[in-house]
Amino acid sequence: MAGALEIKAGVLNERMTAKLRFRHLRLLAALSRCSTLADAAQEVGVTQPAASQALREIESLLEMPLFERHARGLRATEVGRLMAEQSERMLGSVRSVSEALASASMGFQRPLQVCAVPAALSSLVRPAVPHLRKRLAGVKVAFDECTPMEAQTRLQAGSAQLALVRQSQQDSDHRLSFVPLLDDELLVAASPQHAMVRRKNVHLQDLASHPWSMPVGAMLTAKIFQNACRDAGFVPIRADMQSMSAALLLSVVADGQTLVAAPRSILQGWLSTGELKAVRLSQPIDLPPLGALFHAHESSQVVHDVIGILKSSGHGR
């Protein structure tokens, strides 16, 4: 089974490398935003028959339908959504290279693209902005929010030179280097009115009967939290209303009953203002550190300057 999968992947790779063109990528990206082929054709500047022909070429190349035709236009299949998403990323890499080449040809510093997970933006970047602005005067730096998977994809595609993420617990790409910048832990917190925030030396199992707003899905923090609860002998009860969004977190715990499990790097601002209180656990729940992920042979001095500034800022807290 695995052998057949590798063979199929190899065939598709050869076909796309040999025959997929930028006009195909532009059309697929446009179709992700347009409901009809005519609108997509207009966006990329070709006739509708030419766009229809290009779409047939792609589907023939992949031997898979990318879009379902219906009376009101096109609807992407799962494969179509994947191809449209990857087309947008590849075109984004071309745009990034174009900006870099234009900057080099005119004697300007290449703009630095940094992607970061929310925890890194709030705990590493936000406090360091004054230092970054002072030390990098004249350098254009863009910070974009992303997921851990998107961060590595953007690094590999060249649309970002630096990613601020949590250290992976899996074998990482040997072409990438990781520098830890900030230690972190998973905290249990609640509103100041919650009874458990007034207790000392709380065992995790003491919280088994309380409702939780907690990380879920494939997130690393979700896995670590679930393992900690399993070791403590209970399955956490999901609150009737829960969210890990920073915009809703305070509202979710405002009932005085709901507990939240989240990284210190996310909660620190509310803890410092007293809007949230940490439950004083007898045993901390450690998380991998937040840090900088970049190409192992990265030669840009700006990348290393940013890492140095963030490292100093992280160690200062």
KETIDO-597912 format. One line per 4 residues: number of its first residue (from 1); their letters; for each residue x, y, z of N, C-alpha, C. Coordinates in steps of 0.02 Angstrom, whole numbers, padded with zeros to 5 digits. Layout:
<pts>
NUM> a> X,Y,Z,X,Y,Z,X,Y,Z | ...
</pts>
This chain:
<pts>
1> maga> 00041,-00060,00000,00000,00000,00000,00043,00063,00000 | 00093,00064,00045,00137,00122,00049,00177,00130,-00015 | 00198,00073,-00045,00235,00075,-00107,00194,00104,-00163 | 00130,00085,-00167,00086,00111,-00219,00075,00186,-00211
5> leik> 00070,00208,-00148,00061,00279,-00135,00122,00319,-00157 | 00181,00293,-00143,00243,00327,-00163,00248,00331,-00240 | 00229,00277,-00273,00232,00277,-00347,00184,00329,-00375 | 00122,00330,-00348,00072,00378,-00372,00096,00450,-00360
9> agvl> 00123,00463,-00301,00148,00530,-00285,00205,00549,-00333 | 00248,00501,-00349,00304,00514,-00394,00280,00531,-00464 | 00229,00495,-00487,00201,00508,-00554,00171,00578,-00557 | 00131,00596,-00506,00100,00663,-00504,00153,00718,-00500
13> nerm> 00206,00705,-00461,00259,00754,-00455,00293,00766,-00523 | 00306,00713,-00559,00338,00719,-00625,00292,00757,-00674 | 00228,00740,-00672,00181,00773,-00717,00177,00848,-00703 | 00169,00865,-00638,00161,00936,-00621,00225,00975,-00635
17> takl> 00283,00945,-00620,00346,00978,-00633,00357,00992,-00707 | 00334,00944,-00749,00346,00951,-00821,00294,00994,-00856 | 00231,00993,-00831,00178,01022,-00872,00137,01077,-00838 | 00141,01083,-00772,00102,01135,-00738,00134,01203,-00751
21> rfrh> 00094,01252,-00770,00119,01318,-00789,00091,01371,-00741 | 00123,01430,-00742,00100,01484,-00699,00029,01505,-00718 | 00010,01500,-00781,-00058,01518,-00800,-00109,01471,-00767 | -00089,01408,-00756,-00132,01362,-00720,-00139,01383,-00647
25> lrll> -00083,01401,-00617,-00085,01421,-00546,-00127,01484,-00537 | -00119,01533,-00582,-00157,01595,-00577,-00232,01582,-00584 | -00251,01536,-00628,-00321,01520,-00637,-00349,01486,-00575 | -00312,01437,-00548,-00336,01402,-00488,-00344,01450,-00429
29> aals> -00296,01495,-00421,-00301,01544,-00367,-00361,01589,-00376 | -00374,01609,-00439,-00431,01653,-00453,-00497,01616,-00440 | -00499,01552,-00458,-00560,01512,-00447,-00577,01504,-00374 | -00527,01509,-00330,-00541,01505,-00258,-00578,01567,-00233
33> rcst> -00574,01621,-00273,-00607,01684,-00252,-00669,01700,-00294 | -00676,01668,-00352,-00731,01683,-00398,-00781,01625,-00401 | -00844,01641,-00409,-00895,01589,-00411,-00907,01562,-00481 | -00883,01597,-00532,-00892,01574,-00601,-00826,01574,-00638
37> lada> -00823,01533,-00690,-00763,01530,-00731,-00752,01596,-00769 | -00808,01628,-00787,-00803,01692,-00823,-00769,01745,-00780 | -00788,01747,-00716,-00758,01796,-00671,-00683,01782,-00661 | -00666,01717,-00653,-00596,01698,-00645,-00556,01715,-00707
41> aqev> -00585,01703,-00766,-00550,01718,-00829,-00537,01793,-00833 | -00586,01833,-00814,-00578,01906,-00816,-00523,01928,-00768 | -00519,01897,-00709,-00469,01916,-00659,-00398,01904,-00685 | -00388,01848,-00720,-00320,01832,-00743,-00307,01858,-00813
45> gvtq> -00358,01890,-00845,-00347,01922,-00909,-00346,01876,-00969 | -00389,01824,-00968,-00394,01779,-01026,-00468,01772,-01044 | -00482,01744,-01102,-00551,01732,-01122,-00579,01672,-01084 | -00646,01668,-01081,-00676,01611,-01047,-00658,01544,-01080
49> paas> -00659,01540,-01147,-00638,01476,-01179,-00566,01457,-01160 | -00521,01506,-01156,-00452,01491,-01137,-00448,01466,-01065 | -00488,01497,-01021,-00489,01475,-00951,-00517,01404,-00946 | -00570,01390,-00985,-00600,01324,-00985,-00551,01272,-01010
53> qalr> -00513,01289,-01061,-00462,01243,-01087,-00407,01231,-01036 | -00385,01283,-01001,-00333,01276,-00951,-00356,01232,-00893 | -00420,01239,-00873,-00446,01198,-00819,-00449,01125,-00840 | -00469,01112,-00903,-00470,01043,-00928,-00399,01014,-00929
57> eies> -00350,01055,-00946,-00281,01031,-00947,-00258,01010,-00877 | -00276,01050,-00827,-00255,01034,-00758,-00288,00969,-00735 | -00354,00963,-00746,-00389,00904,-00723,-00366,00842,-00760 | -00349,00849,-00823,-00321,00793,-00861,-00253,00773,-00835
61> llem> -00213,00823,-00818,-00146,00811,-00792,-00149,00773,-00726 | -00195,00792,-00683,-00201,00761,-00617,-00245,00699,-00616 | -00286,00692,-00669,-00334,00637,-00674,-00382,00638,-00615 | -00402,00699,-00596,-00449,00708,-00541,-00490,00771,-00554
65> plfe> -00555,00769,-00539,-00596,00830,-00547,-00579,00880,-00492 | -00570,00943,-00511,-00553,00995,-00463,-00614,01037,-00445 | -00662,01040,-00491,-00721,01081,-00480,-00783,01044,-00505 | -00838,01052,-00469,-00902,01024,-00490,-00940,01079,-00527
69> rhar> -00966,01063,-00585,-01004,01111,-00624,-01077,01109,-00604 | -01107,01166,-00594,-01179,01170,-00581,-01207,01233,-00613 | -01272,01242,-00608,-01305,01295,-00645,-01279,01365,-00627 | -01256,01374,-00566,-01237,01440,-00543,-01161,01451,-00544
73> glra> -01124,01403,-00573,-01052,01412,-00579,-01013,01349,-00562 | -00959,01358,-00523,-00915,01303,-00504,-00910,01297,-00429 | -00903,01235,-00406,-00892,01222,-00335,-00831,01178,-00329 | -00781,01199,-00289,-00719,01162,-00283,-00729,01096,-00247
77> tevg> -00698,01044,-00272,-00694,00981,-00236,-00640,00988,-00182 | -00632,00937,-00141,-00579,00939,-00090,-00510,00947,-00123 | -00499,00910,-00178,-00436,00916,-00215,-00429,00986,-00245 | -00485,01013,-00270,-00483,01080,-00298,-00465,01132,-00247
81> rlma> -00492,01126,-00187,-00475,01173,-00133,-00401,01169,-00115 | -00375,01107,-00113,-00304,01098,-00098,-00260,01130,-00152 | -00277,01118,-00215,-00237,01146,-00270,-00241,01222,-00272 | -00300,01249,-00258,-00307,01322,-00257,-00266,01353,-00201
85> eqse> -00268,01321,-00143,-00230,01347,-00085,-00155,01345,-00100 | -00132,01289,-00127,-00060,01283,-00142,-00039,01329,-00199 | -00084,01340,-00246,-00069,01387,-00301,-00059,01457,-00273 | -00102,01477,-00227,-00095,01543,-00197,-00029,01549,-00159
89> rmlg> -00009,01496,-00126,00054,01498,-00089,00114,01503,-00137 | 00111,01464,-00192,00167,01466,-00240,00171,01535,-00273 | 00115,01564,-00289,00115,01631,-00318,00139,01683,-00267 | 00122,01671,-00204,00147,01715,-00151,00223,01712,-00146
93> svrs> 00251,01652,-00156,00324,01646,-00154,00356,01684,-00212 | 00323,01682,-00270,00348,01720,-00328,00346,01795,-00314 | 00291,01817,-00282,00286,01888,-00265,00341,01908,-00216 | 00354,01864,-00168,00406,01878,-00118,00475,01883,-00151
97> vsea> 00489,01837,-00197,00553,01838,-00232,00558,01901,-00275 | 00503,01920,-00306,00502,01980,-00348,00519,02042,-00308 | 00490,02047,-00248,00505,02104,-00204,00578,02104,-00184 | 00604,02044,-00169,00674,02039,-00148,00721,02059,-00206
101> lasa> 00705,02035,-00266,00747,02052,-00324,00744,02127,-00340 | 00683,02155,-00335,00676,02227,-00348,00716,02268,-00298 | 00713,02247,-00235,00750,02282,-00182,00825,02278,-00196 | 00849,02218,-00214,00921,02209,-00226,00944,02250,-00286
105> smgf> 00903,02251,-00339,00923,02286,-00400,00926,02362,-00389 | 00888,02387,-00340,00886,02459,-00327,00928,02479,-00266 | 00964,02429,-00239,01008,02444,-00183,00972,02451,-00116 | 00910,02425,-00112,00873,02429,-00049,00880,02364,-00009
109> qrpl> 00867,02370,00056,00866,02311,00100,00804,02269,00084 | 00812,02204,00079,00755,02160,00066,00705,02163,00125 | 00640,02172,00111,00591,02171,00165,00592,02103,00200 | 00587,02104,00266,00588,02042,00305,00516,02020,00320
113> qvca> 00500,01959,00299,00434,01930,00312,00440,01881,00370 | 00403,01895,00423,00403,01852,00483,00333,01826,00494 | 00326,01761,00501,00261,01732,00519,00266,01705,00590 | 00212,01710,00628,00216,01692,00699,00149,01666,00724
117> vpaa> 00152,01618,00769,00092,01594,00802,00068,01646,00852 | 00004,01648,00870,-00022,01700,00914,00017,01707,00980 | 00037,01651,01010,00074,01654,01074,00139,01692,01066 | 00173,01683,01010,00236,01718,00998,00225,01792,00984
121> lssl> 00171,01808,00949,00157,01879,00936,00144,01917,01000 | 00106,01886,01046,00088,01922,01108,00145,01923,01158 | 00184,01870,01163,00234,01866,01216,00304,01886,01194 | 00320,01878,01129,00387,01894,01105,00389,01959,01065
125> vrpa> 00344,01965,01016,00347,02022,00971,00321,02086,01003 | 00262,02083,01032,00230,02144,01058,00275,02182,01107 | 00305,02149,01157,00349,02186,01203,00413,02212,01170 | 00433,02180,01115,00497,02198,01084,00490,02250,01028
129> vphl> 00429,02270,01011,00419,02317,00955,00461,02380,00963 | 00463,02413,01022,00505,02474,01028,00579,02461,01013 | 00604,02404,01036,00675,02387,01024,00686,02371,00950 | 00638,02335,00920,00644,02318,00849,00643,02382,00806
133> rkrl> 00597,02428,00823,00592,02490,00784,00656,02530,00789 | 00686,02532,00849,00748,02571,00858,00807,02539,00824 | 00815,02474,00833,00874,02439,00806,00870,02428,00731 | 00809,02424,00704,00801,02408,00633,00775,02468,00594
137> agvk> 00793,02527,00614,00770,02588,00580,00786,02585,00506 | 00735,02596,00464,00745,02594,00392,00734,02527,00360 | 00725,02474,00400,00713,02407,00374,00638,02392,00377 | 00610,02368,00323,00539,02352,00321,00530,02280,00347
141> vafd> 00489,02272,00400,00476,02207,00429,00400,02197,00434 | 00376,02141,00410,00304,02125,00413,00294,02063,00455 | 00251,02067,00506,00234,02011,00549,00164,01986,00530 | 00158,01922,00514,00093,01892,00496,00077,01836,00545
145> ectp> 00014,01832,00565,-00008,01777,00608,-00018,01714,00567 | 00001,01656,00594,-00006,01593,00557,-00011,01536,00606 | -00025,01476,00580,-00024,01415,00619,00046,01385,00614 | 00064,01338,00659,00130,01306,00654,00142,01274,00586
149> meaq> 00092,01241,00558,00100,01208,00493,00111,01259,00438 | 00074,01314,00440,00082,01366,00390,00151,01398,00395 | 00178,01404,00457,00244,01434,00466,00297,01394,00429 | 00297,01329,00438,00348,01288,00405,00339,01288,00330
153> trlq> 00276,01287,00308,00262,01288,00236,00288,01353,00205 | 00277,01409,00240,00299,01474,00213,00375,01479,00211 | 00408,01450,00261,00481,01450,00261,00507,01409,00201 | 00478,01351,00191,00500,01308,00137,00485,01338,00069
157> agsa> 00430,01376,00065,00412,01407,00001,00449,01472,-00012 | 00482,01499,00039,00519,01561,00030,00479,01623,00039 | 00415,01618,00060,00374,01678,00070,00383,01707,00140 | 00423,01675,00181,00442,01702,00247,00514,01681,00260
161> qlal> 00553,01725,00291,00622,01709,00308,00630,01687,00380 | 00579,01701,00421,00584,01687,00492,00514,01669,00518 | 00511,01616,00559,00448,01596,00589,00458,01593,00665 | 00409,01619,00701,00410,01617,00774,00357,01567,00797
165> vrqs> 00380,01510,00821,00336,01454,00835,00358,01419,00899 | 00318,01370,00919,00336,01328,00975,00380,01271,00950 | 00431,01252,00988,00477,01200,00967,00439,01135,00956 | 00450,01103,00898,00416,01042,00881,00443,00984,00923
169> qqds> 00400,00938,00941,00420,00878,00977,00435,00821,00929 | 00426,00833,00864,00441,00783,00813,00507,00800,00780 | 00533,00752,00742,00594,00765,00704,00582,00821,00655 | 00622,00873,00657,00611,00931,00614,00652,00925,00551
173> dhrl> 00637,00966,00503,00673,00969,00440,00745,00990,00454 | 00794,00949,00432,00864,00963,00447,00888,01027,00413 | 00849,01051,00364,00868,01113,00330,00848,01175,00370 | 00812,01165,00425,00790,01221,00466,00823,01218,00535
177> sfvp> 00836,01276,00564,00864,01281,00631,00814,01314,00678 | 00816,01294,00741,00771,01322,00791,00812,01350,00849 | 00797,01412,00869,00829,01443,00927,00776,01458,00979 | 00779,01427,01039,00729,01442,01090,00736,01513,01116
181> lldd> 00679,01546,01126,00679,01616,01148,00642,01628,01213 | 00593,01587,01228,00552,01599,01287,00525,01534,01314 | 00540,01518,01377,00511,01460,01410,00436,01472,01420 | 00398,01418,01422,00326,01426,01428,00298,01368,01468
185> ellv> 00236,01376,01492,00201,01322,01527,00127,01331,01516 | 00090,01276,01524,00018,01277,01518,-00012,01294,01586 | -00048,01349,01589,-00078,01371,01652,-00152,01355,01653 | -00178,01349,01714,-00250,01346,01725,-00268,01413,01757
189> aasp> -00316,01448,01727,-00335,01514,01751,-00410,01520,01752 | -00433,01572,01787,-00506,01583,01793,-00517,01656,01811 | -00580,01675,01816,-00596,01742,01838,-00577,01749,01912 | -00565,01811,01935,-00546,01820,02006,-00599,01795,02055
193> qham> -00661,01785,02031,-00715,01762,02075,-00717,01686,02084 | -00677,01651,02044,-00679,01577,02047,-00649,01553,02114 | -00681,01505,02145,-00660,01481,02211,-00590,01451,02210 | -00570,01419,02154,-00507,01383,02153,-00446,01429,02150
197> vrrk> -00455,01492,02131,-00396,01537,02127,-00374,01560,02196 | -00414,01547,02247,-00396,01568,02315,-00361,01512,02353 | -00358,01453,02323,-00325,01396,02356,-00252,01391,02336 | -00213,01359,02380,-00142,01348,02366,-00130,01273,02354
201> nvhl> -00078,01258,02316,-00057,01189,02305,-00114,01145,02280 | -00145,01166,02225,-00202,01131,02197,-00177,01074,02152 | -00204,01015,02161,-00188,00958,02118,-00236,00960,02058 | -00211,00941,02001,-00252,00944,01941,-00316,00904,01948
205> qdla> -00312,00847,01983,-00372,00806,01991,-00426,00840,02034 | -00405,00891,02073,-00454,00929,02112,-00501,00970,02068 | -00483,00977,02004,-00521,01019,01958,-00565,00978,01912 | -00570,00913,01925,-00604,00867,01880,-00678,00884,01871
209> shpw> -00711,00913,01921,-00783,00925,01917,-00800,00993,01886 | -00750,01032,01869,-00762,01099,01843,-00766,01099,01766 | -00806,01144,01737,-00808,01149,01663,-00746,01185,01638 | -00725,01167,01577,-00662,01193,01550,-00672,01226,01481
213> smpv> -00636,01280,01471,-00623,01305,01403,-00552,01286,01390 | -00541,01244,01340,-00475,01212,01334,-00456,01203,01261 | -00391,01196,01247,-00369,01184,01178,-00393,01116,01154 | -00412,01113,01091,-00438,01050,01063,-00405,01037,00995
217> gaml> -00420,00980,00967,-00396,00963,00900,-00324,00941,00899 | -00289,00960,00845,-00221,00937,00834,-00168,00982,00866 | -00190,01033,00903,-00142,01079,00934,-00098,01042,00984 | -00034,01060,00986,00012,01030,01034,-00010,01041,01105
221> taki> -00034,01102,01119,-00058,01117,01187,-00117,01073,01206 | -00159,01056,01157,-00216,01012,01171,-00192,00943,01191 | -00142,00917,01155,-00115,00851,01171,-00084,00850,01240 | -00045,00901,01256,-00012,00904,01321,-00063,00909,01377
225> fqna> -00115,00950,01367,-00167,00957,01419,-00205,00892,01429 | -00224,00859,01374,-00261,00796,01380,-00219,00743,01415 | -00154,00741,01400,-00110,00693,01433,-00104,00707,01508 | -00101,00770,01527,-00096,00789,01597,-00159,00768,01634
229> crda> -00217,00779,01603,-00281,00759,01634,-00286,00683,01639 | -00263,00649,01588,-00265,00575,01589,-00222,00549,01646 | -00161,00579,01654,-00117,00558,01708,-00148,00573,01776 | -00190,00625,01779,-00222,00643,01842,-00285,00602,01854
233> gfvp> -00304,00561,01805,-00360,00514,01814,-00429,00540,01797 | -00434,00591,01753,-00501,00614,01735,-00502,00641,01663 | -00562,00645,01637,-00573,00675,01571,-00606,00743,01583 | -00576,00797,01559,-00603,00864,01573,-00672,00874,01542
237> irad> -00714,00911,01578,-00782,00925,01555,-00781,00990,01514 | -00803,00987,01453,-00805,01047,01412,-00861,01092,01435 | -00846,01156,01444,-00897,01205,01463,-00950,01211,01408 | -01011,01230,01428,-01064,01238,01379,-01045,01290,01327
241> mqsm> -01009,01341,01349,-00985,01392,01303,-00910,01398,01313 | -00872,01386,01259,-00800,01389,01265,-00769,01419,01203 | -00710,01449,01211,-00673,01476,01155,-00602,01488,01178 | -00554,01475,01133,-00484,01492,01147,-00464,01557,01112
245> saal> -00512,01591,01083,-00499,01655,01051,-00485,01708,01104 | -00432,01748,01093,-00415,01801,01140,-00472,01850,01148 | -00511,01860,01095,-00566,01909,01097,-00623,01887,01142 | -00629,01822,01155,-00686,01797,01194,-00667,01766,01260
249> llsv> -00603,01757,01273,-00581,01717,01330,-00608,01745,01396 | -00602,01811,01407,-00626,01840,01470,-00701,01831,01478 | -00738,01837,01423,-00810,01829,01426,-00829,01757,01443 | -00791,01710,01418,-00806,01639,01430,-00798,01621,01503
253> vadg> -00747,01648,01536,-00736,01631,01607,-00772,01677,01655 | -00809,01726,01629,-00842,01776,01672,-00897,01746,01714 | -00918,01683,01700,-00970,01652,01741,-00946,01632,01810 | -00880,01637,01821,-00853,01619,01887,-00847,01545,01899
257> qtlv> -00863,01504,01848,-00861,01431,01855,-00811,01399,01806 | -00806,01428,01747,-00765,01398,01694,-00691,01411,01705 | -00651,01358,01696,-00579,01363,01698,-00552,01364,01627 | -00495,01397,01617,-00464,01398,01551,-00394,01369,01557
261> aapr> -00376,01326,01510,-00308,01299,01506,-00275,01329,01444 | -00223,01368,01455,-00190,01403,01399,-00118,01418,01418 | -00075,01431,01368,-00005,01446,01383,00002,01512,01422 | 00052,01514,01465,00067,01576,01501,00079,01633,01452
265> silq> 00111,01617,01396,00127,01668,01346,00064,01702,01319 | 00007,01668,01320,-00056,01696,01298,-00090,01734,01355 | -00086,01707,01415,-00124,01734,01472,-00089,01790,01510 | -00024,01799,01498,00016,01843,01541,-00013,01913,01548
269> gwls> -00038,01942,01494,-00065,02010,01496,-00123,02015,01544 | -00169,01968,01542,-00228,01969,01587,-00209,01953,01658 | -00159,01910,01667,-00136,01895,01734,-00104,01956,01766 | -00067,01995,01728,-00033,02054,01755,-00081,02109,01774
273> tgel> -00139,02112,01740,-00189,02163,01757,-00239,02139,01809 | -00237,02074,01825,-00283,02047,01874,-00350,02027,01846 | -00359,02034,01779,-00423,02013,01749,-00431,01938,01751 | -00375,01902,01753,-00375,01830,01764,-00330,01814,01823
277> kavr> -00344,01758,01856,-00301,01733,01909,-00281,01662,01893 | -00218,01645,01906,-00194,01577,01893,-00212,01533,01952 | -00233,01472,01937,-00242,01421,01989,-00172,01394,02006 | -00155,01394,02070,-00087,01375,02090,-00081,01299,02094
281> lsqp> -00061,01270,02038,-00055,01197,02034,00006,01173,02072 | 00000,01114,02101,00057,01085,02138,00110,01060,02089 | 00090,01043,02028,00137,01018,01978,00128,01057,01913 | 00180,01094,01891,00173,01133,01830,00165,01088,01769
285> idlp> 00133,01115,01717,00124,01079,01654,00169,01114,01603 | 00227,01085,01591,00276,01117,01548,00256,01113,01474 | 00274,01165,01438,00266,01167,01365,00334,01176,01333 | 00343,01153,01271,00404,01169,01234,00412,01244,01227
289> plga> 00472,01270,01225,00482,01342,01221,00460,01371,01154 | 00445,01436,01155,00434,01473,01093,00502,01495,01067 | 00508,01498,01001,00573,01517,00975,00571,01534,00901 | 00629,01542,00872,00637,01562,00802,00656,01503,00759
293> lfha> 00620,01493,00705,00634,01440,00656,00654,01474,00591 | 00710,01453,00563,00735,01485,00503,00780,01436,00465 | 00798,01455,00404,00840,01411,00364,00909,01405,00396 | 00935,01344,00398,00999,01331,00432,01056,01373,00406
297> hess> 01054,01390,00342,01109,01428,00312,01087,01500,00298 | 01039,01525,00337,01015,01594,00328,01073,01643,00336 | 01082,01686,00285,01138,01733,00286,01117,01805,00300 | 01052,01817,00303,01028,01886,00313,01045,01910,00384
301> qvvh> 01081,01965,00388,01097,01993,00453,01035,02018,00490 | 00985,02041,00452,00924,02066,00483,00888,02009,00520 | 00886,01950,00490,00855,01893,00523,00888,01880,00590 | 00954,01879,00590,00991,01865,00652,00985,01923,00702
305> dvig> 00978,01984,00677,00967,02041,00722,00900,02035,00757 | 00848,02017,00719,00781,02009,00749,00782,01954,00802 | 00814,01899,00786,00818,01844,00835,00854,01867,00898 | 00908,01905,00890,00945,01930,00948,00904,01976,00991
309> ilks> 00865,02021,00959,00823,02068,00997,00768,02030,01034 | 00736,01983,01000,00683,01944,01032,00711,01901,01089 | 00770,01875,01080,00801,01834,01133,00815,01876,01195 | 00841,01936,01185,00854,01981,01243,00790,02000,01277
313> sghg> 00738,02013,01237,00673,02032,01265,00642,01974,01304 | 00648,01913,01275,00619,01855,01308,00654,01838,01373 | 00720,01844,01375,00757,01829,01436,00747,01881,01489 | 00723,01941,01467,00714,01994,01516,00650,01988,01556
317> r> 00609,01936,01541,00546,01929,01577,00545,01865,01617
</pts>
